[in-house]
Amino acid sequence: MFSETAEIYDAIYAFKDYGRESLKIRQLIARERPGARTILDIACGTGEHARFLSTDFEVDGIDLDPKFVEIARAKNPAGRFWVADMRAFQLEKRYDVVQCLFSSIGYLLTAEDTIAALTCFRTHLAPGGVILVEPWLSPEEYKPGWQHMITVDEPDLKVCRMSVPERIGDVSILHFHYLIATNEGVRRAEEVHRLALVPTEQMASHFEAAGLRCVFDSVGLSDRGLFIARPLDGR
């Protein structure tokens, strides 16, 4: 999804407090799965959550973008990171915690794909494990039409990313326009991101269809909420 801008992703999201979020994850794990040692980070991005969590856990990850996986591997040499689709992957290991953060689940635009992914999460869960999923916005929370801009001002990198969010039905559309300046010159880039707008109750039903029971924390890690799920059979 960020193939045009993977190398500047961390600079763009420098405002995001991964350290604080990772502290919350530690607290959640201590409450929900005491003694947990292993984490699988789905849609791991550049591996920033993994970087903070790897001081206490063995963290592996998957992502659809090969450039992200390359960056995540460099940051987290102790972990294993693969290019894989969250809807259909098969690893040899099961994990105490399976997490999918920063609203990455929203990129799955249909109920079928979401249920397939959650089922895959469940099959990679160790006995007694817990699943953490940070959702995208619900239809009521999403506000199309407001102008949004992020800038980066570093000695060797200047970036301006602008967008005006749109909506078609229950799909949010984020059309990012970039101006990127380095010592080699200025270039333009564009990306279109589509994320499903799913009501909380409907998302909870997807968990159930995947053989999971969940509770919803309306605040979560970054005010987007967090689903905390376990297998329906209690294993």
N, C-alpha and C positions, 0 to 999 in steps of 0.2 A: 504493500500500500504506500510505502514511503520510499520506493525505489529511486526516485529522483533526488531525494534529500537525506538519505540515511546518514551520510557523513556529517550532517549538521543537526541531526535530530536532538542530540544532547544539548547543544547550544540553544536551540529553540525552546526546549522544555527545561531550561535551567531554573525556571521559577518553581517547578514542581518539587516538593520536599519529599524525596524518596526516603530519606533517613527517618523522618517523622512517620511516614506511612509504614515503613518496615518495623518501627517500634510498635506500632499498633498491631501489625501482623504477629509479632512475637507475643504480645499480650493475648491476642486471640488464640494462638496456638497453645499457649500455656493453659488457657481455660478450657479449650475445646479438645485438645489432643496432647495432654501432658506427656512428656518424654519423647515427643516427635523428634526425629533426626533427619528425615529426608523430605524434600520439597520438589515437586515438578511445577515449573513455571510455564504455563501455556500462553502463547503469544508474548514471549519474554521480551520482545523488542531488543534494545541494546544491552539488556542485562543489568540495568541499574538496581532494580529490586534485588536481584540475585547478588549483586555486589555487596549490598548492605546485609543481606540475610546470611551470606556464606560464612560469616564469622561464628555463627551458632549452628548452622545446618549444612547438610550436603544438598546443594541446589543444582538441578539439571533444568533444561528448558528446551522448548520448541518454538519456532516461529516460521511463518510462511515466506518471509523475506530473507534470501541468502545473505544480503549485506548486513542485516541486523544480527543474524546468527554469527557471522564472522566477527563483528564487534563484540558481541556477548562472550564469545570464546576468549577473545584477547583480554577482556576484563576479568574473566572468571576461569583461570586455567585449571582449577581443581574440579570444575563441573563439566558435564557433558551437554552439548547443545547440538540440536539437529534441525534441519529444514524439514518441516512437516505441516500438514493441514490438520487443524484441531478437530475436524469432522471425522477424520479417518487416519489414525496413526496407531502403530503397534510397537511398543517398547518392551524390552525383556524384563524391566524392573517395575515394581509397584512402590507407591510412595505414601508416607504418612499424611502428607498434605498435597493436594492438587489445587493450584490457584490459577485464576485467569483474571487479570486486573486491568485497570485503565480502560474499562468499557470495551475491551476487545471483542467480547461476545456479541456486541452490537453489529459487527460486520457480517454476521450471519443473518440473512434477510428473510429466511423462511422458518416456520416452526419445525419443519422436517430437519433442516440443517442444524438448528439449535439443539433439538432432541438428540440428533446423532452425535454432536459434540459432547453433550452432557453424558451420554451413554459411554463415550470413549473415556471421559474423565473418570467415571465410576469404575470402569474395568482396570484402570491404572491405580486404583486406590488400595492401599494395604489394609488389612483387617483393623477395624477401629479408627480408620482415617477420616479426614474431613476435607470437604471441598469448599473453596472460597471463590466466589464469582462477583466481580464488580460490574454492575449493569451500565448500559447507556441510559439516556434520559427516557422518561415515559412521554407519551404524546402530550400530556398536560404541561410538562415541564419545558418542553422544547419551544424556543422562541425564534422563529425564522425572521429574517429581515433586518437584524441588527448588524451593524458593521463591526468587524473584529480585526484587530491588528496586533501582531507580535513583532518586536524588533530585537535584533542582536547587535551589540556594539562592542566588539572585541578588537584588539590591535590589528589582527590579521584576518578578521571576518566581520562583515556587515551583512545583515539580513533584514528584510522586511517581508513579512507574510501577511497577506490580507485576504479576507473572505467575507461574504455576506451569506449566511446560512439560508438554505431553501428547504422546502418540504414538498414531497409528492406522495399523497396518501399517508401511509405510516412509515415512510422512509425519509430520514433526514439526509440532506445533501450538502456536503462541505466542499466547496470548490476553492482550493487554496491557490493563490497566485504569489509567487516568490520573486524577489529581486535579491540576488546573492552576489556580493562583491568580495573577491579575494585578491591577492597580489597579482594573479593572472588576468584579472579583469572582472567584468560584470556579466552575469548570465541570468536568464529568466527560466523559471520552471513552473509547471502546473501539475496539480494532483486533484483528483475528484474522489472523495471518500463518501461512501453510502453506508449508513447505519440504521438499523431497524428501530423504530419507536414502539416499545412493547410495554403495556401496562404491567404493573407489579404482579397482579393476580394472574395474568396470562403467563408471565415468565415462571411463576411458581408452578403452574400447571405443566410447563415443559419439564421442570425438574421431576415432577411426579411421573410423567410419561417415560422418563429416562430411568425410572426405578430409584428415585431419590426423594427424601423428605427434606424440606428446607425451612429455615426461618429467615426473616428479612430484617436486617438492621438498617433503619432508614437513614442513618448518618454514614456509617461505614468509614472508609479511609479518607475520603475527600469530598464528603457531602453528596456523593452520588448513590449512596446506599451500598449494601453488601449482602449477598445471599450466602448463608452458611448451611451446607448440605451434607447429609450422610445417606448411605444406602437404606432403602425401605426395609430390607431384611435384617438390618441392624449389624451386619458384618463389617 
